[in-house]
Amino acid sequence: AVVSTQSTGETEECDVPACIWDMDCYTDNGVQYRGHKGVNLEDDSCQDWNKDFPIIHGYHSPEYSWAGVGSHTYCRNPSPESENRPWCFRDNFWAIFTTWAYCDIPKCSRDAFDFYKF
C-alpha cells in the first residue's frame, strides 16, 4: 500500500493496507488510532468527547483534535504521556468511581489479522 500524507505531500510504501492500520488496530500508544470502536472493556458505550455528561472532563476538541478527539463516541488516546492504548469515558451515570476504561482494540501486528498469515 502507498500511504500519502496530505499535509506534507510525502508518500510511504509499506506492506500493510492503510485501511486496516490504525483503524482496526492501534500502533504504538494508540494516539494515531482513528477507528470506530465506541465500546470499552467494561462494555459501556463511550461518552461523546465534546460533552461533559455524565463525566465532566477536559479532553475537548479543538484542543485535542491532534488525538482525533471530536464530536463522536469513538475510542482515542488523548493522554499518551500516561496511557498506552485507546480508551474512552464511560457513558454511564453510575460510573462514579471508574470514569473511563480502555477499549478492546488489538495492537497492530501481522498475527492479529488472518490475511497476513501465510
Secondary structure, DSSP 8 states (H G I E B T S, - for coil): -EEE-TTT--EEE-SS-TTTTTTTSB-TTSTT------BBTTS-BB--TT--SSS--S--TTTTGGGT-SSS---B-S-TTT-SS-EEEB--TT-SS--EEEB---B--GGGSGGG--
